[in-house]
């Protein structure tokens, strides 16, 4: 399924961390972490967030995804940047 949880789990399995930003304001809601509970809380704090997949050792952004929670029972990935990492994730959903 194309949920934030599946993307988070995939990112962590590849050795990356996930940060959450408000999609409208750009504010950091959660710094880079592997903790799903913290990520989920940040996602649910607003209606639309950007999940940023980070390689914190190299200080690089690997990928991003737009998560919309408004009127959704789960945290669905509604859009994302086209890159090799996201193409690999697509194969798992």
PDB file of N, CA, C and O in Angstrom:
ATOM      1  N   UNK A   1       0.843  -1.192   0.000  1.00  0.00           N
ATOM      2  CA  UNK A   1       0.000   0.000   0.000  1.00  0.00           C
ATOM      3  C   UNK A   1       0.881   1.246   0.000  1.00  0.00           C
ATOM      4  O   UNK A   1       1.979   1.250   0.555  1.00  0.00           O
ATOM      5  N   UNK A   2       0.385   2.276  -0.620  1.00  0.00           N
ATOM      6  CA  UNK A   2       1.164   3.505  -0.691  1.00  0.00           C
ATOM      7  C   UNK A   2       0.903   4.401   0.519  1.00  0.00           C
ATOM      8  O   UNK A   2       0.395   5.514   0.385  1.00  0.00           O
ATOM      9  N   UNK A   3       1.252   3.907   1.674  1.00  0.00           N
ATOM     10  CA  UNK A   3       1.058   4.660   2.908  1.00  0.00           C
ATOM     11  C   UNK A   3       2.380   5.244   3.379  1.00  0.00           C
ATOM     12  O   UNK A   3       3.458   4.795   2.990  1.00  0.00           O
ATOM     13  N   UNK A   4       2.267   6.249   4.221  1.00  0.00           N
ATOM     14  CA  UNK A   4       3.459   6.837   4.829  1.00  0.00           C
ATOM     15  C   UNK A   4       4.216   5.781   5.629  1.00  0.00           C
ATOM     16  O   UNK A   4       5.446   5.783   5.670  1.00  0.00           O
ATOM     17  N   UNK A   5       3.471   4.882   6.262  1.00  0.00           N
ATOM     18  CA  UNK A   5       4.117   3.832   7.058  1.00  0.00           C
ATOM     19  C   UNK A   5       4.990   2.936   6.182  1.00  0.00           C
ATOM     20  O   UNK A   5       6.118   2.613   6.556  1.00  0.00           O
ATOM     21  N   UNK A   6       4.474   2.531   5.014  1.00  0.00           N
ATOM     22  CA  UNK A   6       5.268   1.648   4.154  1.00  0.00           C
ATOM     23  C   UNK A   6       6.496   2.374   3.614  1.00  0.00           C
ATOM     24  O   UNK A   6       7.560   1.771   3.474  1.00  0.00           O
ATOM     25  N   UNK A   7       6.358   3.659   3.312  1.00  0.00           N
ATOM     26  CA  UNK A   7       7.506   4.431   2.842  1.00  0.00           C
ATOM     27  C   UNK A   7       8.520   4.607   3.961  1.00  0.00           C
ATOM     28  O   UNK A   7       9.724   4.479   3.736  1.00  0.00           O
ATOM     29  N   UNK A   8       8.047   4.896   5.154  1.00  0.00           N
ATOM     30  CA  UNK A   8       8.939   5.027   6.315  1.00  0.00           C
ATOM     31  C   UNK A   8       9.697   3.734   6.556  1.00  0.00           C
ATOM     32  O   UNK A   8      10.916   3.745   6.728  1.00  0.00           O
ATOM     33  N   UNK A   9       8.988   2.636   6.570  1.00  0.00           N
ATOM     34  CA  UNK A   9       9.610   1.328   6.813  1.00  0.00           C
ATOM     35  C   UNK A   9      10.663   1.025   5.741  1.00  0.00           C
ATOM     36  O   UNK A   9      11.740   0.520   6.057  1.00  0.00           O
ATOM     37  N   UNK A  10      10.355   1.330   4.477  1.00  0.00           N
ATOM     38  CA  UNK A  10      11.294   1.103   3.378  1.00  0.00           C
ATOM     39  C   UNK A  10      12.538   1.975   3.551  1.00  0.00           C
ATOM     40  O   UNK A  10      13.662   1.500   3.384  1.00  0.00           O
ATOM     41  N   UNK A  11      12.336   3.245   3.882  1.00  0.00           N
ATOM     42  CA  UNK A  11      13.468   4.162   4.072  1.00  0.00           C
ATOM     43  C   UNK A  11      14.386   3.699   5.192  1.00  0.00           C
ATOM     44  O   UNK A  11      15.607   3.687   5.034  1.00  0.00           O
ATOM     45  N   UNK A  12      13.805   3.320   6.317  1.00  0.00           N
ATOM     46  CA  UNK A  12      14.603   2.863   7.458  1.00  0.00           C
ATOM     47  C   UNK A  12      15.353   1.577   7.108  1.00  0.00           C
ATOM     48  O   UNK A  12      16.496   1.395   7.529  1.00  0.00           O
ATOM     49  N   UNK A  13      14.723   0.688   6.347  1.00  0.00           N
ATOM     50  CA  UNK A  13      15.387  -0.566   5.954  1.00  0.00           C
ATOM     51  C   UNK A  13      16.598  -0.306   5.066  1.00  0.00           C
ATOM     52  O   UNK A  13      17.503  -1.137   4.990  1.00  0.00           O
ATOM     53  N   UNK A  14      16.618   0.852   4.392  1.00  0.00           N
ATOM     54  CA  UNK A  14      17.748   1.229   3.535  1.00  0.00           C
ATOM     55  C   UNK A  14      18.789   2.053   4.289  1.00  0.00           C
ATOM     56  O   UNK A  14      19.786   2.484   3.710  1.00  0.00           O
ATOM     57  N   UNK A  15      18.553   2.268   5.584  1.00  0.00           N
ATOM     58  CA  UNK A  15      19.519   2.997   6.400  1.00  0.00           C
ATOM     59  C   UNK A  15      19.310   4.499   6.464  1.00  0.00           C
ATOM     60  O   UNK A  15      20.196   5.228   6.910  1.00  0.00           O
ATOM     61  N   UNK A  16      18.146   4.973   6.023  1.00  0.00           N
ATOM     62  CA  UNK A  16      17.860   6.399   6.012  1.00  0.00           C
ATOM     63  C   UNK A  16      16.974   6.797   7.195  1.00  0.00           C
ATOM     64  O   UNK A  16      16.404   5.948   7.881  1.00  0.00           O
ATOM     65  N   UNK A  17      16.879   8.088   7.408  1.00  0.00           N
ATOM     66  CA  UNK A  17      15.981   8.651   8.412  1.00  0.00           C
ATOM     67  C   UNK A  17      14.932   9.495   7.707  1.00  0.00           C
ATOM     68  O   UNK A  17      15.086   9.861   6.542  1.00  0.00           O
ATOM     69  N   UNK A  18      13.865   9.796   8.433  1.00  0.00           N
ATOM     70  CA  UNK A  18      12.741  10.535   7.862  1.00  0.00           C
ATOM     71  C   UNK A  18      12.490  11.797   8.681  1.00  0.00           C
ATOM     72  O   UNK A  18      12.435  11.761   9.910  1.00  0.00           O
ATOM     73  N   UNK A  19      12.342  12.904   7.974  1.00  0.00           N
ATOM     74  CA  UNK A  19      11.959  14.167   8.602  1.00  0.00           C
ATOM     75  C   UNK A  19      10.593  14.553   8.043  1.00  0.00           C
ATOM     76  O   UNK A  19      10.228  14.145   6.940  1.00  0.00           O
ATOM     77  N   UNK A  20       9.846  15.338   8.806  1.00  0.00           N
ATOM     78  CA  UNK A  20       8.517  15.780   8.385  1.00  0.00           C
ATOM     79  C   UNK A  20       8.469  17.302   8.417  1.00  0.00           C
ATOM     80  O   UNK A  20       8.854  17.939   9.398  1.00  0.00           O
ATOM     81  N   UNK A  21       7.981  17.869   7.302  1.00  0.00           N
ATOM     82  CA  UNK A  21       7.787  19.315   7.183  1.00  0.00           C
ATOM     83  C   UNK A  21       6.320  19.602   6.884  1.00  0.00           C
ATOM     84  O   UNK A  21       5.631  18.796   6.258  1.00  0.00           O
ATOM     85  N   UNK A  22       5.861  20.746   7.332  1.00  0.00           N
ATOM     86  CA  UNK A  22       4.534  21.213   6.946  1.00  0.00           C
ATOM     87  C   UNK A  22       4.609  21.557   5.462  1.00  0.00           C
ATOM     88  O   UNK A  22       5.469  22.334   5.049  1.00  0.00           O
ATOM     89  N   UNK A  23       3.727  20.991   4.667  1.00  0.00           N
ATOM     90  CA  UNK A  23       3.766  21.211   3.216  1.00  0.00           C
ATOM     91  C   UNK A  23       3.404  22.645   2.829  1.00  0.00           C
ATOM     92  O   UNK A  23       3.830  23.128   1.780  1.00  0.00           O
ATOM     93  N   UNK A  24       2.638  23.314   3.651  1.00  0.00           N
ATOM     94  CA  UNK A  24       2.216  24.673   3.321  1.00  0.00           C
ATOM     95  C   UNK A  24       3.183  25.732   3.840  1.00  0.00           C
ATOM     96  O   UNK A  24       3.505  26.681   3.125  1.00  0.00           O
ATOM     97  N   UNK A  25       3.639  25.580   5.060  1.00  0.00           N
ATOM     98  CA  UNK A  25       4.491  26.588   5.687  1.00  0.00           C
ATOM     99  C   UNK A  25       5.980  26.270   5.590  1.00  0.00           C
ATOM    100  O   UNK A  25       6.817  27.169   5.678  1.00  0.00           O
ATOM    101  N   UNK A  26       6.311  24.995   5.408  1.00  0.00           N
ATOM    102  CA  UNK A  26       7.714  24.588   5.343  1.00  0.00           C
ATOM    103  C   UNK A  26       8.371  24.376   6.694  1.00  0.00           C
ATOM    104  O   UNK A  26       9.563  24.075   6.767  1.00  0.00           O
ATOM    105  N   UNK A  27       7.597  24.532   7.773  1.00  0.00           N
ATOM    106  CA  UNK A  27       8.147  24.346   9.115  1.00  0.00           C
ATOM    107  C   UNK A  27       8.524  22.889   9.347  1.00  0.00           C
ATOM    108  O   UNK A  27       7.828  21.980   8.895  1.00  0.00           O
ATOM    109  N   UNK A  28       9.627  22.674  10.052  1.00  0.00           N
ATOM    110  CA  UNK A  28      10.022  21.321  10.423  1.00  0.00           C
ATOM    111  C   UNK A  28       9.131  20.881  11.581  1.00  0.00           C
ATOM    112  O   UNK A  28       9.127  21.505  12.642  1.00  0.00           O
ATOM    113  N   UNK A  29       8.383  19.811  11.371  1.00  0.00           N
ATOM    114  CA  UNK A  29       7.499  19.276  12.408  1.00  0.00           C
ATOM    115  C   UNK A  29       8.173  18.142  13.166  1.00  0.00           C
ATOM    116  O   UNK A  29       7.858  17.893  14.330  1.00  0.00           O
ATOM    117  N   UNK A  30       9.103  17.453  12.502  1.00  0.00           N
ATOM    118  CA  UNK A  30       9.863  16.374  13.127  1.00  0.00           C
ATOM    119  C   UNK A  30      11.230  16.302  12.460  1.00  0.00           C
ATOM    120  O   UNK A  30      11.332  16.160  11.242  1.00  0.00           O
ATOM    121  N   UNK A  31      12.273  16.401  13.266  1.00  0.00           N
ATOM    122  CA  UNK A  31      13.626  16.259  12.729  1.00  0.00           C
ATOM    123  C   UNK A  31      13.851  14.812  12.312  1.00  0.00           C
ATOM    124  O   UNK A  31      13.083  13.925  12.685  1.00  0.00           O
ATOM    125  N   UNK A  32      14.898  14.578  11.544  1.00  0.00           N
ATOM    126  CA  UNK A  32      15.207  13.239  11.024  1.00  0.00           C
ATOM    127  C   UNK A  32      15.245  12.198  12.133  1.00  0.00           C
ATOM    128  O   UNK A  32      15.927  12.367  13.144  1.00  0.00           O
ATOM    129  N   UNK A  33      14.498  11.117  11.922  1.00  0.00           N
ATOM    130  CA  UNK A  33      14.379  10.060  12.918  1.00  0.00           C
ATOM    131  C   UNK A  33      14.034   8.742  12.233  1.00  0.00           C
ATOM    132  O   UNK A  33      13.646   8.720  11.064  1.00  0.00           O
ATOM    133  N   UNK A  34      14.177   7.658  12.965  1.00  0.00           N
ATOM    134  CA  UNK A  34      13.709   6.355  12.494  1.00  0.00           C
ATOM    135  C   UNK A  34      12.459   5.919  13.255  1.00  0.00           C
ATOM    136  O   UNK A  34      11.893   4.866  12.962  1.00  0.00           O
ATOM    137  N   UNK A  35      12.029   6.707  14.216  1.00  0.00           N
ATOM    138  CA  UNK A  35      10.906   6.365  15.094  1.00  0.00           C
ATOM    139  C   UNK A  35       9.562   6.651  14.417  1.00  0.00           C
ATOM    140  O   UNK A  35       9.202   7.810  14.212  1.00  0.00           O
ATOM    141  N   UNK A  36       8.824   5.592  14.071  1.00  0.00           N
ATOM    142  CA  UNK A  36       7.545   5.752  13.375  1.00  0.00           C
ATOM    143  C   UNK A  36       6.537   6.551  14.193  1.00  0.00           C
ATOM    144  O   UNK A  36       5.792   7.349  13.626  1.00  0.00           O
ATOM    145  N   UNK A  37       6.493   6.360  15.495  1.00  0.00           N
ATOM    146  CA  UNK A  37       5.513   7.083  16.317  1.00  0.00           C
ATOM    147  C   UNK A  37       5.709   8.587  16.221  1.00  0.00           C
ATOM    148  O   UNK A  37       4.738   9.336  16.122  1.00  0.00           O
ATOM    149  N   UNK A  38       6.959   9.031  16.250  1.00  0.00           N
ATOM    150  CA  UNK A  38       7.242  10.467  16.127  1.00  0.00           C
ATOM    151  C   UNK A  38       6.847  10.982  14.749  1.00  0.00           C
ATOM    152  O   UNK A  38       6.279  12.067  14.621  1.00  0.00           O
ATOM    153  N   UNK A  39       7.153  10.195  13.716  1.00  0.00           N
ATOM    154  CA  UNK A  39       6.793  10.570  12.348  1.00  0.00           C
ATOM    155  C   UNK A  39       5.282  10.656  12.204  1.00  0.00           C
ATOM    156  O   UNK A  39       4.761  11.623  11.650  1.00  0.00           O
ATOM    157  N   UNK A  40       4.579   9.647  12.703  1.00  0.00           N
ATOM    158  CA  UNK A  40       3.116   9.607  12.602  1.00  0.00           C
ATOM    159  C   UNK A  40       2.486  10.791  13.333  1.00  0.00           C
ATOM    160  O   UNK A  40       1.570  11.424  12.807  1.00  0.00           O
ATOM    161  N   UNK A  41       2.959  11.092  14.524  1.00  0.00           N
ATOM    162  CA  UNK A  41       2.430  12.231  15.280  1.00  0.00           C
ATOM    163  C   UNK A  41       2.617  13.537  14.502  1.00  0.00           C
ATOM    164  O   UNK A  41       1.714  14.372  14.465  1.00  0.00           O
ATOM    165  N   UNK A  42       3.776  13.710  13.890  1.00  0.00           N
ATOM    166  CA  UNK A  42       4.042  14.929  13.116  1.00  0.00           C
ATOM    167  C   UNK A  42       3.130  15.000  11.894  1.00  0.00           C
ATOM    168  O   UNK A  42       2.593  16.061  11.577  1.00  0.00           O
ATOM    169  N   UNK A  43       2.956  13.872  11.211  1.00  0.00           N
ATOM    170  CA  UNK A  43       2.084  13.831  10.031  1.00  0.00           C
ATOM    171  C   UNK A  43       0.651  14.191  10.407  1.00  0.00           C
ATOM    172  O   UNK A  43      -0.015  14.939   9.692  1.00  0.00           O
ATOM    173  N   UNK A  44       0.188  13.666  11.515  1.00  0.00           N
ATOM    174  CA  UNK A  44      -1.192  13.889  11.930  1.00  0.00           C
ATOM    175  C   UNK A  44      -1.432  15.262  12.550  1.00  0.00           C
ATOM    176  O   UNK A  44      -2.575  15.626  12.827  1.00  0.00           O
ATOM    177  N   UNK A  45      -0.363  16.026  12.771  1.00  0.00           N
ATOM    178  CA  UNK A  45      -0.532  17.342  13.393  1.00  0.00           C
ATOM    179  C   UNK A  45      -1.064  18.393  12.421  1.00  0.00           C
ATOM    180  O   UNK A  45      -1.559  19.433  12.857  1.00  0.00           O
ATOM    181  N   UNK A  46      -0.972  18.147  11.128  1.00  0.00           N
ATOM    182  CA  UNK A  46      -1.509  19.053  10.102  1.00  0.00           C
ATOM    183  C   UNK A  46      -2.135  18.213   8.994  1.00  0.00           C
ATOM    184  O   UNK A  46      -1.992  16.990   8.987  1.00  0.00           O
ATOM    185  N   UNK A  47      -2.823  18.855   8.064  1.00  0.00           N
ATOM    186  CA  UNK A  47      -3.540  18.127   7.008  1.00  0.00           C
ATOM    187  C   UNK A  47      -2.646  17.685   5.850  1.00  0.00           C
ATOM    188  O   UNK A  47      -2.975  16.734   5.141  1.00  0.00           O
ATOM    189  N   UNK A  48      -1.520  18.370   5.656  1.00  0.00           N
ATOM    190  CA  UNK A  48      -0.665  18.042   4.518  1.00  0.00           C
ATOM    191  C   UNK A  48       0.798  18.229   4.922  1.00  0.00           C
ATOM    192  O   UNK A  48       1.195  19.302   5.376  1.00  0.00           O
ATOM    193  N   UNK A  49       1.586  17.180   4.752  1.00  0.00           N
ATOM    194  CA  UNK A  49       2.991  17.239   5.130  1.00  0.00           C
ATOM    195  C   UNK A  49       3.873  16.732   3.997  1.00  0.00           C
ATOM    196  O   UNK A  49       3.420  16.082   3.055  1.00  0.00           O
ATOM    197  N   UNK A  50       5.129  17.054   4.132  1.00  0.00           N
ATOM    198  CA  UNK A  50       6.136  16.538   3.215  1.00  0.00           C
ATOM    199  C   UNK A  50       7.045  15.614   4.022  1.00  0.00           C
ATOM    200  O   UNK A  50       7.660  16.026   5.005  1.00  0.00           O
ATOM    201  N   UNK A  51       7.115  14.354   3.586  1.00  0.00           N
ATOM    202  CA  UNK A  51       8.023  13.395   4.200  1.00  0.00           C
ATOM    203  C   UNK A  51       9.337  13.487   3.433  1.00  0.00           C
ATOM    204  O   UNK A  51       9.372  13.302   2.216  1.00  0.00           O
ATOM    205  N   UNK A  52      10.405  13.771   4.149  1.00  0.00           N
ATOM    206  CA  UNK A  52      11.717  13.939   3.531  1.00  0.00           C
ATOM    207  C   UNK A  52      12.606  12.780   3.966  1.00  0.00           C
ATOM    208  O   UNK A  52      12.855  12.590   5.157  1.00  0.00           O
ATOM    209  N   UNK A  53      13.081  12.010   2.998  1.00  0.00           N
ATOM    210  CA  UNK A  53      13.966  10.875   3.277  1.00  0.00           C
ATOM    211  C   UNK A  53      15.392  11.408   3.252  1.00  0.00           C
ATOM    212  O   UNK A  53      15.821  11.998   2.261  1.00  0.00           O
ATOM    213  N   UNK A  54      16.124  11.202   4.338  1.00  0.00           N
ATOM    214  CA  UNK A  54      17.444  11.803   4.493  1.00  0.00           C
ATOM    215  C   UNK A  54      18.534  10.775   4.755  1.00  0.00           C
ATOM    216  O   UNK A  54      18.336   9.803   5.485  1.00  0.00           O
ATOM    217  N   UNK A  55      19.680  11.010   4.147  1.00  0.00           N
ATOM    218  CA  UNK A  55      20.910  10.318   4.521  1.00  0.00           C
ATOM    219  C   UNK A  55      21.630  11.307   5.416  1.00  0.00           C
ATOM    220  O   UNK A  55      22.296  12.219   4.925  1.00  0.00           O
ATOM    221  N   UNK A  56      21.505  11.136   6.720  1.00  0.00           N
ATOM    222  CA  UNK A  56      22.027  12.141   7.648  1.00  0.00           C
ATOM    223  C   UNK A  56      23.548  12.143   7.699  1.00  0.00           C
ATOM    224  O   UNK A  56      24.147  13.179   7.988  1.00  0.00           O
ATOM    225  N   UNK A  57      24.184  11.016   7.428  1.00  0.00           N
ATOM    226  CA  UNK A  57      25.648  10.982   7.425  1.00  0.00           C
ATOM    227  C   UNK A  57      26.217  11.813   6.281  1.00  0.00           C
ATOM    228  O   UNK A  57      27.195  12.538   6.459  1.00  0.00           O
ATOM    229  N   UNK A  58      25.601  11.704   5.108  1.00  0.00           N
ATOM    230  CA  UNK A  58      26.058  12.468   3.944  1.00  0.00           C
ATOM    231  C   UNK A  58      25.392  13.844   3.865  1.00  0.00           C
ATOM    232  O   UNK A  58      25.742  14.662   3.013  1.00  0.00           O
ATOM    233  N   UNK A  59      24.430  14.091   4.760  1.00  0.00           N
ATOM    234  CA  UNK A  59      23.669  15.337   4.781  1.00  0.00           C
ATOM    235  C   UNK A  59      22.999  15.588   3.433  1.00  0.00           C
ATOM    236  O   UNK A  59      23.065  16.687   2.882  1.00  0.00           O
ATOM    237  N   UNK A  60      22.346  14.531   2.910  1.00  0.00           N
ATOM    238  CA  UNK A  60      21.672  14.612   1.620  1.00  0.00           C
ATOM    239  C   UNK A  60      20.204  14.233   1.737  1.00  0.00           C
ATOM    240  O   UNK A  60      19.833  13.361   2.521  1.00  0.00           O
ATOM    241  N   UNK A  61      19.381  14.900   0.947  1.00  0.00           N
ATOM    242  CA  UNK A  61      17.992  14.486   0.793  1.00  0.00           C
ATOM    243  C   UNK A  61      17.956  13.449  -0.310  1.00  0.00           C
ATOM    244  O   UNK A  61      18.427  13.700  -1.419  1.00  0.00           O
ATOM    245  N   UNK A  62      17.401  12.284  -0.013  1.00  0.00           N
ATOM    246  CA  UNK A  62      17.328  11.180  -0.954  1.00  0.00           C
ATOM    247  C   UNK A  62      16.043  11.265  -1.775  1.00  0.00           C
ATOM    248  O   UNK A  62      16.051  11.028  -2.983  1.00  0.00           O
ATOM    249  N   UNK A  63      14.942  11.605  -1.110  1.00  0.00           N
ATOM    250  CA  UNK A  63      13.638  11.650  -1.773  1.00  0.00           C
ATOM    251  C   UNK A  63      12.666  12.438  -0.905  1.00  0.00           C
ATOM    252  O   UNK A  63      12.971  12.789   0.235  1.00  0.00           O
ATOM    253  N   UNK A  64      11.487  12.710  -1.468  1.00  0.00           N
ATOM    254  CA  UNK A  64      10.426  13.372  -0.719  1.00  0.00           C
ATOM    255  C   UNK A  64       9.082  12.820  -1.180  1.00  0.00           C
ATOM    256  O   UNK A  64       8.954  12.285  -2.281  1.00  0.00           O
ATOM    257  N   UNK A  65       8.094  12.963  -0.317  1.00  0.00           N
ATOM    258  CA  UNK A  65       6.735  12.537  -0.655  1.00  0.00           C
ATOM    259  C   UNK A  65       5.746  13.464   0.029  1.00  0.00           C
ATOM    260  O   UNK A  65       5.981  13.934   1.142  1.00  0.00           O
ATOM    261  N   UNK A  66       4.651  13.719  -0.644  1.00  0.00           N
ATOM    262  CA  UNK A  66       3.573  14.539  -0.095  1.00  0.00           C
ATOM    263  C   UNK A  66       2.559  13.613   0.568  1.00  0.00           C
ATOM    264  O   UNK A  66       2.059  12.675  -0.052  1.00  0.00           O
ATOM    265  N   UNK A  67       2.264  13.887   1.828  1.00  0.00           N
ATOM    266  CA  UNK A  67       1.329  13.075   2.595  1.00  0.00           C
ATOM    267  C   UNK A  67       0.120  13.942   2.941  1.00  0.00           C
ATOM    268  O   UNK A  67       0.262  15.008   3.540  1.00  0.00           O
ATOM    269  N   UNK A  68      -1.062  13.480   2.561  1.00  0.00           N
ATOM    270  CA  UNK A  68      -2.293  14.214   2.877  1.00  0.00           C
ATOM    271  C   UNK A  68      -3.146  13.352   3.803  1.00  0.00           C
ATOM    272  O   UNK A  68      -3.473  12.209   3.483  1.00  0.00           O
ATOM    273  N   UNK A  69      -3.496  13.913   4.944  1.00  0.00           N
ATOM    274  CA  UNK A  69      -4.274  13.162   5.930  1.00  0.00           C
ATOM    275  C   UNK A  69      -5.719  13.627   6.014  1.00  0.00           C
ATOM    276  O   UNK A  69      -6.548  12.951   6.623  1.00  0.00           O
ATOM    277  N   UNK A  70      -6.028  14.751   5.425  1.00  0.00           N
ATOM    278  CA  UNK A  70      -7.385  15.289   5.500  1.00  0.00           C
ATOM    279  C   UNK A  70      -8.380  14.305   4.882  1.00  0.00           C
ATOM    280  O   UNK A  70      -8.257  13.951   3.709  1.00  0.00           O
ATOM    281  N   UNK A  71      -9.357  13.868   5.662  1.00  0.00           N
ATOM    282  CA  UNK A  71     -10.411  12.944   5.233  1.00  0.00           C
ATOM    283  C   UNK A  71      -9.900  11.575   4.779  1.00  0.00           C
ATOM    284  O   UNK A  71     -10.581  10.880   4.025  1.00  0.00           O
ATOM    285  N   UNK A  72      -8.720  11.188   5.225  1.00  0.00           N
ATOM    286  CA  UNK A  72      -8.193   9.857   4.903  1.00  0.00           C
ATOM    287  C   UNK A  72      -8.062   9.038   6.181  1.00  0.00           C
ATOM    288  O   UNK A  72      -7.661   9.570   7.216  1.00  0.00           O
ATOM    289  N   UNK A  73      -8.395   7.753   6.123  1.00  0.00           N
ATOM    290  CA  UNK A  73      -8.279   6.917   7.316  1.00  0.00           C
ATOM    291  C   UNK A  73      -6.828   6.609   7.664  1.00  0.00           C
ATOM    292  O   UNK A  73      -6.513   6.331   8.821  1.00  0.00           O
ATOM    293  N   UNK A  74      -5.943   6.657   6.670  1.00  0.00           N
ATOM    294  CA  UNK A  74      -4.522   6.418   6.896  1.00  0.00           C
ATOM    295  C   UNK A  74      -3.732   7.564   6.293  1.00  0.00           C
ATOM    296  O   UNK A  74      -4.294   8.457   5.658  1.00  0.00           O
ATOM    297  N   UNK A  75      -2.446   7.532   6.495  1.00  0.00           N
ATOM    298  CA  UNK A  75      -1.572   8.561   5.965  1.00  0.00           C
ATOM    299  C   UNK A  75      -1.129   8.137   4.569  1.00  0.00           C
ATOM    300  O   UNK A  75      -0.151   7.403   4.433  1.00  0.00           O
ATOM    301  N   UNK A  76      -1.828   8.583   3.538  1.00  0.00           N
ATOM    302  CA  UNK A  76      -1.563   8.177   2.163  1.00  0.00           C
ATOM    303  C   UNK A  76      -0.498   9.046   1.514  1.00  0.00           C
ATOM    304  O   UNK A  76      -0.468  10.262   1.705  1.00  0.00           O
ATOM    305  N   UNK A  77       0.369   8.412   0.748  1.00  0.00           N
ATOM    306  CA  UNK A  77       1.324   9.139  -0.078  1.00  0.00           C
ATOM    307  C   UNK A  77       0.563   9.558  -1.331  1.00  0.00           C
ATOM    308  O   UNK A  77       0.139   8.707  -2.112  1.00  0.00           O
ATOM    309  N   UNK A  78       0.387  10.854  -1.526  1.00  0.00           N
ATOM    310  CA  UNK A  78      -0.409  11.315  -2.657  1.00  0.00           C
ATOM    311  C   UNK A  78       0.440  11.779  -3.835  1.00  0.00           C
ATOM    312  O   UNK A  78      -0.047  11.831  -4.964  1.00  0.00           O
ATOM    313  N   UNK A  79       1.697  12.114  -3.586  1.00  0.00           N
ATOM    314  CA  UNK A  79       2.591  12.542  -4.655  1.00  0.00           C
ATOM    315  C   UNK A  79       4.015  12.379  -4.151  1.00  0.00           C
ATOM    316  O   UNK A  79       4.255  12.363  -2.944  1.00  0.00           O
ATOM    317  N   UNK A  80       4.957  12.259  -5.076  1.00  0.00           N
ATOM    318  CA  UNK A  80       6.362  12.149  -4.677  1.00  0.00           C
ATOM    319  C   UNK A  80       7.270  12.479  -5.842  1.00  0.00           C
ATOM    320  O   UNK A  80       6.874  12.437  -7.006  1.00  0.00           O
ATOM    321  N   UNK A  81       8.510  12.812  -5.488  1.00  0.00           N
ATOM    322  CA  UNK A  81       9.504  13.121  -6.495  1.00  0.00           C
ATOM    323  C   UNK A  81       9.952  11.863  -7.222  1.00  0.00           C
ATOM    324  O   UNK A  81       9.999  10.780  -6.638  1.00  0.00           O
ATOM    325  N   UNK A  82      10.274  12.011  -8.473  1.00  0.00           N
ATOM    326  CA  UNK A  82      10.705  10.877  -9.290  1.00  0.00           C
ATOM    327  C   UNK A  82      12.215  10.701  -9.137  1.00  0.00           C
ATOM    328  O   UNK A  82      12.996  11.554  -9.560  1.00  0.00           O
ATOM    329  N   UNK A  83      12.613   9.587  -8.529  1.00  0.00           N
ATOM    330  CA  UNK A  83      14.033   9.287  -8.356  1.00  0.00           C
ATOM    331  C   UNK A  83      14.174   7.775  -8.173  1.00  0.00           C
ATOM    332  O   UNK A  83      13.177   7.070  -8.023  1.00  0.00           O
ATOM    333  N   UNK A  84      15.382   7.292  -8.186  1.00  0.00           N
ATOM    334  CA  UNK A  84      15.627   5.854  -8.097  1.00  0.00           C
ATOM    335  C   UNK A  84      15.060   5.265  -6.798  1.00  0.00           C
ATOM    336  O   UNK A  84      14.473   4.183  -6.815  1.00  0.00           O
ATOM    337  N   UNK A  85      15.234   5.968  -5.681  1.00  0.00           N
ATOM    338  CA  UNK A  85      14.731   5.483  -4.400  1.00  0.00           C
ATOM    339  C   UNK A  85      13.224   5.260  -4.454  1.00  0.00           C
ATOM    340  O   UNK A  85      12.726   4.228  -4.002  1.00  0.00           O
ATOM    341  N   UNK A  86      12.500   6.230  -5.007  1.00  0.00           N
ATOM    342  CA  UNK A  86      11.044   6.114  -5.062  1.00  0.00           C
ATOM    343  C   UNK A  86      10.602   5.035  -6.047  1.00  0.00           C
ATOM    344  O   UNK A  86       9.585   4.377  -5.825  1.00  0.00           O
ATOM    345  N   UNK A  87      11.347   4.847  -7.121  1.00  0.00           N
ATOM    346  CA  UNK A  87      11.021   3.763  -8.055  1.00  0.00           C
ATOM    347  C   UNK A  87      11.197   2.400  -7.374  1.00  0.00           C
ATOM    348  O   UNK A  87      10.414   1.481  -7.610  1.00  0.00           O
ATOM    349  N   UNK A  88      12.222   2.275  -6.536  1.00  0.00           N
ATOM    350  CA  UNK A  88      12.412   1.034  -5.772  1.00  0.00           C
ATOM    351  C   UNK A  88      11.246   0.823  -4.813  1.00  0.00           C
ATOM    352  O   UNK A  88      10.735  -0.290  -4.690  1.00  0.00           O
ATOM    353  N   UNK A  89      10.822   1.892  -4.133  1.00  0.00           N
ATOM    354  CA  UNK A  89       9.687   1.774  -3.201  1.00  0.00           C
ATOM    355  C   UNK A  89       8.420   1.382  -3.928  1.00  0.00           C
ATOM    356  O   UNK A  89       7.647   0.568  -3.422  1.00  0.00           O
ATOM    357  N   UNK A  90       8.183   1.952  -5.123  1.00  0.00           N
ATOM    358  CA  UNK A  90       6.997   1.629  -5.904  1.00  0.00           C
ATOM    359  C   UNK A  90       6.869   0.118  -6.139  1.00  0.00           C
ATOM    360  O   UNK A  90       5.762  -0.418  -6.166  1.00  0.00           O
ATOM    361  N   UNK A  91       7.979  -0.544  -6.303  1.00  0.00           N
ATOM    362  CA  UNK A  91       7.972  -1.998  -6.566  1.00  0.00           C
ATOM    363  C   UNK A  91       7.496  -2.789  -5.347  1.00  0.00           C
ATOM    364  O   UNK A  91       7.080  -3.940  -5.478  1.00  0.00           O
ATOM    365  N   UNK A  92       7.556  -2.175  -4.165  1.00  0.00           N
ATOM    366  CA  UNK A  92       7.166  -2.883  -2.939  1.00  0.00           C
ATOM    367  C   UNK A  92       5.694  -2.696  -2.594  1.00  0.00           C
ATOM    368  O   UNK A  92       5.165  -3.397  -1.732  1.00  0.00           O
ATOM    369  N   UNK A  93       5.028  -1.752  -3.264  1.00  0.00           N
ATOM    370  CA  UNK A  93       3.630  -1.465  -2.896  1.00  0.00           C
ATOM    371  C   UNK A  93       2.659  -2.142  -3.830  1.00  0.00           C
ATOM    372  O   UNK A  93       1.447  -2.008  -3.665  1.00  0.00           O
TER     373      UNK A  93
END
